[in-house]
Amino acid sequence: MTYQAALTIITKIKPEEMDSLKQLLKSMNENPAQNDVVPFGKFSMIHFARFVVLDESIDLSGAVISPQLVFIVECDAPLRCLLNQLVDVASKGLDDIYRHCEGYPTDGDITRSKRLTYLRANMVKAQAFYVNTVGRMAQQIRQEAQLRNAIEDFLDRQDVSELSALDVRTKIQAYVRGETTLRWASKPPASPGLVFRVKETLHMIAIPLLLLILSPVLILALPFWLLVLRIHELTDVAPDIKPNEAHVQELAEREDFGTQNQFSAIGYIKPGRFRLFTVLGILQAANYGVRHIFNKEDLIGVKTIHFARWVVLDERRRVIFASNYDGSLESYMDDFIDKLAWGLNAVFSNGVDYPKTNWLIFDGAKNEQAFKDFIRVRQIPTQVWYAAYDFLTALNIANNAKIRAGLYSTMNETETGEWLRLL
């Protein structure tokens, strides 16, 4: 299937097993692709994967939330294939990890079926899931990078200075046809199947239709919602929080090792049903937008994100946000503040300690330093992170797809010259 899926598995960690589990995850992160526990490089359908440990926490009412292990994967659908591959390829590794968690079968009682049942029982649905380009599979991304490199190597060995752009492309076409490892490039990449496209179309139509039906009620309710919103905004506490140096150092040790970076953050939803229902509604709207509108290399002007998700957990008390992006965290935050501050405010202003907003979407993240401090405080270490193509930016991936698409398409001299400049 040529669309992408989000796997989130959340399990409670036995408190006495925390240190042992963290040591195991630390050893995995030394070589995420080829470690002996879960060798992510053996799973061709995985784009990104991570394990995140949530330490014990005290909620807003003083109740204890037990430590948890969050397993997050962005992969090509269907999820059932990934789950089956996990229990077939990494059965012992899964045992080594999840024996630290509550409810996992004991050593003498572990079977393939019980491993699958445990993973499925602890799956949690993402409230919103962003995919840079729906339908672009992990294998396709790697192949198109291979194609670009092969063409560049070929051109480096040729003298094409006197040839027209069309003649250069003809030579490239002949070279690609002659390479058995590149013959797949003569065909367009697979696109999402009919069932998926019909399902997405029905969803795209049904939500606006439902809103239209409910519009008389929604219009009447809007002034009251705005009034309650302003009361909350005027009375919400927005303290000047600062991340401590030890926390920042721990996060920095897991960042900026290559072209791509990971980001994981968690925070409490502000108390009361109003904030809960508001954030759930905003996330539903966000999911509609990224599912049907911003699903082709661009999230309202931000083009550096590969995947992102929001998951509500702990009986709707907290939200975890996880993303995979290009560049540094500083540039990532600046990109969002400059282009999408209103969107940040709409979602994150429902979280405890967020900088003060006005009418949900104004101010907030525009208080740049306060927002960056809030993000660092809420950010949590990612114990294990795997990227299947960590040498490629989202822009690289998009350009490689254009190179493949233009290889055999009909183009004139000018268009061919523009295509060659992609190399």
VOGU-341518 format. One record per residue (C-alpha): residue in one letter; x, y, z. Coordinates in steps of 0.001 Angstrom, whole numbers, plus 500000, padded with zeros to 6 digits. Layout:
% VOGU-341518
AXYZ/...
***
This chain:
% VOGU-341518
M500000500000500000/T501394503406499084/Y500332505593501964/Q501835506190505372/A500709505157508838/A501479506187512409/L502214503546515022/T502135504631518666/I502474502048521441/I502411503238525062/T503121500889527971/K503597501358531709/I507137500735532938/K507729498819536147/P509288501494538411/E512058499173539573/E513015498489535927/M513523502120534850/D517317502228535095/S517748498865533395/L515435499871530536/K517202503186529993/Q520549501400529796/L519168498992527213/L517753501830525116/K521041503717525379/S522879500726523934/M520341500547521080/N520863504190520192/E524565503611519560/N523518501930516306/P519756502267515741/A519891500656512306/Q521845497514513194/N521634497017516960/D520950493548518381/V517640494483520023/V515465496052517305/P517597496540514159/F515425499145512459/G517511499041509292/K516039495617508505/F512522497040508161/S512188498462504654/M508801500051505341/I509997502222508259/H510786505902507646/F511490506929511261/A511241505231514651/R511883506183518262/F511591505046521854/V510858507709524464/V510751507177528226/L508242509276530156/D509372509576533756/E506909509415536626/S504878512617536817/I502430514351539139/D499337515647537345/L497515518915538019/S495351517332540721/G498310515754542523/A497766512220541200/V500781510140540203/I501203509108536565/S503379506005536319/P506484505996534086/Q505759504947530517/L507546503771527403/V506410505326524125/F507258503525520875/I506640505663517791/V507051504625514151/E506307506402510879/C505979503724508230/D504378502663504983/A500994501031505437/P499579498673506476/L500428498638510174/R499626494941510483/C502580494140508209/L504929496170510384/L503677494511513571/N504153491077512024/Q507660491986510877/L508532493270514342/V507560490044516089/D509250487933513395/V512533489846513074/A512959491256516587/S511105488856518872/K513939488533521394/G514550492275521311/L510892492996521992/D511066490586524922/D514168492345526256/I512434495732526050/Y508914494953527179/R509809492638530055/H510508495972531791/C506847496910531291/E503656495878533023/G501501493141531546/Y504083491611529220/P504030487787529094/T506504486056531382/D509489484172529950/G507829480764530011/D504609482082528537/I505835484119525545/T504528483198522093/R504366485034518775/S500629485475519198/K500983486935522688/R503644489394521535/L501303490624518808/T498381490812521206/Y500410492871523679/L501542495365521042/R498050495744519598/A496457496132523033/N498734499084523805/M498361500932520509/V497132504521520803/K495656506525517942/A497249509845516979/Q494827512774517049/A496705514429514172/F499355512997511844/Y501339515016509288/V503076513343506344/N505342515467504154/T504105513763500985/V501374511153501209/G502192508102499101/R505975508558498930/M507307505277500276/A510586504713502115/Q511913502446499365/Q511017505058496736/I512919507751498644/R516046505598498846/Q515797504548495190/E515376508104493935/A518428509188495933/Q520323506316494288/L519108507491490865/R520297511037491423/N523728509882492623/A524099507519489664/I523206510234487137/E525597512710488750/D528409510141488695/F527649509426485034/L527741513115484086/D531023513586485950/R532559511054483555/Q531154512717480418/D532021515837478448/V528617517366477726/S529691520996477509/E528909521219473784/L525586519374473923/S522101520828474145/A520023520146477246/L517856517710475273/D520915515819474034/V522316515588477563/R519044514124478784/T519062511628475905/K522489510411477039/I521217510160480619/Q518180508164479467/A520390505738477549/Y522629505305480585/V519698504617482932/R518161502092480512/G521466500259480376/E521816499954484155/T519877496970485470/T519802498464488976/L518047501592487642/R515480500141485256/W512712500739487794/A513135504471487078/S511450504067483677/K508126503603485446/P506305506173487588/P506180505471491332/A503156503649492679/S500307505845493876/P497795505197496687/G495227502557495788/L491589503082494885/V490227502070498301/F492472504577500076/R491603507370497635/V487871506729497930/K488108506655501718/E490050509927501786/T487615511596499381/L484626510565501478/H486306511903504616/M487246515152502864/I483611515691501845/A481916514372504991/I483565516711507510/P482605519996505764/L479143518574505115/L478733517766508809/L479908521253509754/L477430522736507283/I474585520761508857/L475672521874512328/S476397525464511278/P473217526999512802/V474146525581516203/L477843526408515796/I477100530011514821/L474914530453517902/A477542528849520135/L480512530796518740/P479987534049520724/F479679532098523983/W482805530078523160/L484740533273522396/L483570534840525663/V484671531824527702/L487948531737525768/R488733535356526652/I487894534758530302/H490316531839530344/E493020533796528533/L492730536708530953/T492881534467534011/D495374531816532832/V498762531939534521/A501737532178532149/P504841532094534351/D508269533017533037/I509683529486532898/K513302528708532043/P514886525335531210/N517705524336533535/E521165523857532060/A521350520133532836/H518104519511530938/V519263521548527938/Q522598519718527908/E520885516321527974/L518717517329525024/A521643518825523099/E523580515562523368/R520880513913521225/E520637516625518559/D522487517837515465/F524271514636514460/G523276514956510814/T520952516517508291/Q517824515591510227/N516727515946513835/Q514068514543516129/F511832516408518544/S509724514990521385/A507736517071523865/I504960516483526372/G502757518764528423/Y499603518914530508/I496357520233529076/K495037523176531075/P492367522099533593/G488684522092532760/R486494520712530013/F486649523921527997/R490376523620527319/L490120519868526762/F487340520141524189/T489077523101522550/V492355521268522038/L490549518141520817/G488614520253518319/I491747522069517162/L493581518772516686/Q490664517417514661/A490840520503512453/A494622520183512188/N494314516534511210/Y491812517432508486/G494180520074507139/V497301517909507046/R495334514944505738/H493642516662502798/I495301520017502123/F498883520181503375/N499989516735502213/K502440517640499463/E505829518872500719/D504486521997502443/L502909522661505847/I501622526218505358/G505047527419504235/V507137525126506451/K508904522656504161/T511434521068506511/I509176518584508334/H509125514926507300/F506523513667509803/A504777514993512911/R502054513777515252/W500029514788518289/V498808512084520673/V496507512687523650/L497288510277526487/D496872509614530211/E493081509792530118/R493211513090528223/R495466514804530733/R498572515204528569/V499564515592524924/I502778514318523379/F504133515870520191/A506792514150518082/S508347515275514818/N511201514576512408/Y512636517656510731/D515649519148508938/G518205521508510428/S518697522667513998/L516022523093516651/E516650526839516604/S515946527095512866/Y512969524746513283/M511405526985515927/D512189530154513961/D510517528676510882/F507341527987512835/I507323531343514617/D507776533251511357/K505288531283509260/L502890529477511561/A502751531227514939/W498947531310514845/G498864527527514392/L501263526987517286/N499054529180519445/A495847527404518447/V497201524027519573/F499760524669522288/S498024527564524073/N495767524924525621/G498826523622527457/V499905524619530949/D502450527502531142/Y502163528515527471/P502853532235526835/K499687534327526954/T497563534442523808/N494733536693522639/W491720535242520843/L493498531877520660/I495804532668517717/F497414536036518524/D500551536795520598/G501736533581522317/A504547532273520094/K505226535827518903/N506813536305522324/E509767534490520817/Q512004533903523817/A509126532904526095/F507942530416523462/K511421528936522988/D511834528571526753/F508435526860526944/I509434524431524186/R512749523538525834/V511086522962529206/R508458520685527666/Q510922518868525407/I511973515408526585/P514939513212525631/T514428510691522850/Q516261507580524027/V516365505843520630/W515919507487517237/Y516204505900513801/A516007507637510419/A515975505487507286/Y517467508215505065/D519170510579507489/F521376512066504750/L518406513588502895/T516501516778503629/A512852517104502663/L513991519394499833/N516480516753498620/I513705514167498577/A511375516458496625/N514101517283494084/N514964513612493632/A511302512874492904/K511307515626490260/I514434514143488673/R512733510792488326/A509497512342487047/G511352514378484427/L513584511594483186/Y511142510367480531/S508469513078480467/T507923515325477447/M509928518558477776/N511287521275475513/E514843522638475609/T514094525238478296/E512234522787480519/T515000520229480101/G517579522819481136/E515603523503484307/W515402519766484956/L519181519385484577/R519705522128487150/L518074519834489715/L521144517591489495/
***
